[in-house]
Amino acid sequence: MLSLVIPVYRNAENLPRLFTELEQLASRLPVALEVVFVVDGSPDASIDILRSRLSGWPVRSQLLELSRNVGSFAAIAAGLAAGRGDYFAVMAADMQEPPELIVEFDRRLRSGSCDVVLGTRATRADPLLSRLGSGLFWWAYRRWVQREIPKGGVDIFGCSRQVRDEVRELKEGNSSLIGLLFWVGFRRELVAYHRRPRPSGRSAWTLTKKLRYLSDSVFNFTDLPVRLLFRIGSFGTLASIVGGAIILLAKLSGQITIPGYTATTLIVVFFGTLNCLGLGIIGGYVWRTLENTKGRPNYLIASRRDFGADGADGGSTRS
């Protein structure tokens, strides 16, 4: 069985079409399909639509309602943990990724040629500003965080149960699920696809969330900021020693008759700013260490309901 995880946040408008595409996908797969919907604290009517529709839906499914909005990665992690399949895949509810990708993911995973399949965007039908921002984001990600990430980034993937289990064991808060997939290794294959335009609504993947994602990735997967800070500090220290020696010699030789405030101000501002930068970078690592030390879960499931392949309600539980 293939478990397909779909995080849902502000997707009420897209759900009717999503159900149609998922029914077609289930008929095309040579194995049984289980769809795990994870409502990530969505403020719209998504949870009500799903409860109503899944009761008579002919595809085996689960409906997880998280206690609050925790972000797409934590929601996906919740869905992966709940899935019962032999293989797993992730798909966005906005349907910008074609369902045909899931068929290809399943084929490659069952063939045994790989353990992780990653969908890479060959083209994307997004506005120019969005494409430029995304390109800059993934360039910075590949340049400073993980060079193995494809140029177009990764939004959709599939994996074996073994990989799912290994990722579940990594109890990290404020981390990147995609980064963890690359960290655990295993055999990977890439599948290029053309990203479709969003049929309706606006994407919840805002610039603020992208920047948060980048900072989480940087602080969890590389020590580059610390190394960069060390180099800047070393260069600044050397420059201050050289500059101080020059000023001292000029003072002793009588070339400086009136004490100047410019050099002093520049030095104070430079090293004061450098100190603040250093504290901010170190604080980022310390804060994430504190968050992981607390041991709080990345998500809480408020309710969970199972639906059989005949649409029968298997009952619900609340946490």
C-alpha positions, 0 to 999 in steps of 0.5 A, a space after each residue: 500500500 502507498 500512503 499519500 500524505 497531504 497537509 491542508 491549510 487554507 485549501 477549502 476552495 481546492 478540495 473538491 477538485 483535489 478529491 476528483 484527482 485523487 480518485 483518478 490517481 487511486 484507479 491508476 495505481 497498481 497498489 492500494 492507496 491510503 490518503 492521510 489528510 492533515 489539517 494544520 490548524 486551518 482557519 477556513 472550512 477545510 476540516 468540515 469539508 473533509 469530514 463530510 466528504 470522507 464519510 462516503 469516499 471510496 478511497 481508504 483515508 485518515 483525517 488528522 486534525 492538529 491542535 494548532 498551526 505548526 507549519 507544513 513540515 511538522 504536519 507532513 511529519 504527523 501524516 508520515 507517522 500515521 501512515 500504514 503503507 509500505 511506501 510513502 509520498 507527499 503531495 500539496 493540497 493546492 495541486 500545483 504538482 501533477 498527481 502523475 508524479 505519485 504514480 512515478 514515485 510508486 513505480 520507482 520505489 517498488 522497483 527497488 532502485 531507490 529509497 527516496 524519490 524527489 520531485 524537481 521543478 523543471 519549470 513553474 507557472 508562477 508569477 515572475 516575482 515569485 519565480 525570482 524569489 524562489 530561485 534566490 532562496 534555493 540558490 542560497 540554500 544550495 550555496 550555504 546549507 546543502 549542496 545536494 539539493 536540486 537547483 529548483 528545490 524540493 516540494 514533493 517526495 516519496 520514500 520507503 518505510 525504512 526511510 520514514 522510520 529513520 526520519 521519525 527517529 530524528 526528534 528535532 524541533 525547528 528543523 527542515 524535513 527536506 534537509 533531514 531527508 538529505 541528511 539520512 542519505 540512502 539511495 535517491 532519484 530525481 524526477 523532473 516535472 512542470 509545476 502547474 499554476 495554482 487553480 484558486 486561492 493564495 499560497 500560504 508559503 509567504 516570504 516570512 515562512 521562506 526566510 524562517 525555513 532558510 534560517 532553520 535550515 542554516 542553523 540545523 544543518 551547517 556551522 557556516 555562520 559561526 565559521 564566517 563570524 570567526 573569520 570576520 572577527 579574525 580579520 577585524 582583530 588583525 585590522 584593528 591591530 594594524 590600524 592601532 599601530 599606525 595611529 600610535 606611530 603617527 601619535 609618537 611622531 607628532 603627526 596627530 596633534 589633536 585627538 580625533 573622534 572619527 577613528 574612535 567612532 568608526 572602531 566602536 561602531 564596527 566592533 559593536 556591530 560585529 559583537 551584536 552580529 556574533 551574539 545573534 548568530 550564537 543565540 540562534 544556535 543556543 535557542 535551537 539547542 534549548 528548544 530541542 532540550 525541552 523535548 516538546 513534540 513538534 505537533 499535537 493531534 487534536 483528533 484522528 479519524 479512520 475511513 475504510 476503502 468503502 468510505 465507512 467511518 472507522 471511528 475517531 479519537 481525540 488526543 
